[in-house]
C-alpha cells in the first residue's frame, strides 16, 4: 500500500501560547478552550532537583504547564483568555498581547 503523502512535509503548527502557574488557572483555561472549541495541548514542565530546591526557597509552589495551540487560533485564544481575566499566566514570545485600544488605534490609522 502506498502512502497518501508523497512529499516529506511536516504539519506541526502547534506553538506555545502561555505558561500557567496555578491549577485553578489551568482549569479555567481548559474550560474556556472547551467551551469555545479550541484544541489545545498541556505540557507539564518537569524540573530537576536543584531547580525544585530553588523554586521552593523562593516560595514558588506547584506545577508549571505550557499550553500549546494551533497557530491559526492564537488571536481567538488570547482574546478569550484576556476577556475572562485568567491570572497567573505568562504569554510566550510568539504571542503579541496588546490592549484593545491599541488595536483599534492601529486599525483607524491604517484605514485613513
C-alpha positions in Angstrom: 0.0 0.0 0.0 1.4 3.4 -0.9 1.5 6.4 1.2 -1.0 9.2 0.7 1.6 11.9 1.1 4.3 11.8 -1.5 6.4 14.6 0.0 8.2 14.9 3.3 6.1 17.7 4.7 5.8 18.3 8.4 2.5 19.6 9.6 3.3 20.8 13.1 1.5 24.1 13.6 1.4 23.8 17.3 3.1 26.6 19.2 3.3 27.5 22.9 0.7 30.0 23.9 1.5 30.6 27.6 2.9 29.1 30.8 0.3 28.5 33.5 1.5 28.6 37.2 -1.6 27.5 39.2 -4.0 24.6 38.9 -7.0 27.0 39.1 -5.8 29.0 36.1 -5.1 25.8 34.2 -8.6 24.5 34.8 -10.1 27.9 33.8 -8.2 27.9 30.5 -9.2 24.3 29.9 -12.9 25.2 30.4 -12.6 28.3 28.2 -11.0 26.3 25.4 -13.5 23.5 25.6 -16.4 26.0 25.6 -15.1 27.8 22.5 -13.9 24.7 20.7 -10.2 25.5 20.6 -8.0 22.4 20.5 -5.1 22.6 22.9 -2.3 20.5 24.5 -0.9 20.8 28.0 2.7 20.1 28.5 3.9 19.6 32.1 7.3 21.2 32.8 9.4 18.8 34.8 12.1 20.5 36.9 15.3 18.9 38.1 16.2 18.5 41.8 18.2 21.8 42.1 15.6 23.8 40.2 12.9 22.4 42.5 15.0 23.3 45.5 15.5 26.9 44.3 11.8 27.2 43.5 10.8 26.1 47.0 13.3 28.5 48.6 11.8 31.4 46.7 8.3 30.4 47.6 7.2 29.1 44.2 5.0 26.1 44.7 3.0 23.9 42.3 3.5 22.7 38.8 4.0 24.8 35.6 2.2 23.9 32.4 2.8 25.1 28.9 -0.4 25.5 26.9 0.1 24.8 23.2 -2.4 25.5 20.5 -2.7 25.7 16.7 -1.1 28.7 15.1 -4.3 29.6 13.4 -6.2 30.0 16.7 -3.8 32.3 18.5 -5.8 35.5 18.2 -9.0 33.9 19.3 -7.4 32.2 22.3 -5.7 35.3 23.5 -8.9 37.3 23.2 -10.8 34.7 25.2 -8.2 34.5 28.0 -7.9 38.3 28.3 -11.7 38.8 28.4 -12.0 36.1 31.1 -9.3 37.7 33.2 -7.4 34.5 33.9 -4.5 35.1 36.4 -1.1 33.5 36.9 -0.2 33.0 33.2 2.8 34.3 31.2 2.3 34.5 27.4 5.1 33.2 25.2 7.2 35.3 22.9 5.1 34.0 19.9 2.1 35.9 21.2 1.7 39.7 20.9 -0.5 40.7 23.8 -1.9 44.3 23.4 -4.8 46.3 24.7 -7.9 46.5 22.5 -7.4 50.3 22.4 -4.0 49.9 20.8 -5.5 47.6 18.2 -8.4 49.9 17.4 -6.0 52.9 17.1 -3.8 51.0 14.6 -6.9 49.9 12.6 -8.2 53.5 12.4 -4.7 54.8 11.4 -4.4 52.2 8.6 -7.9 52.9 7.2 -7.1 56.6 6.7 
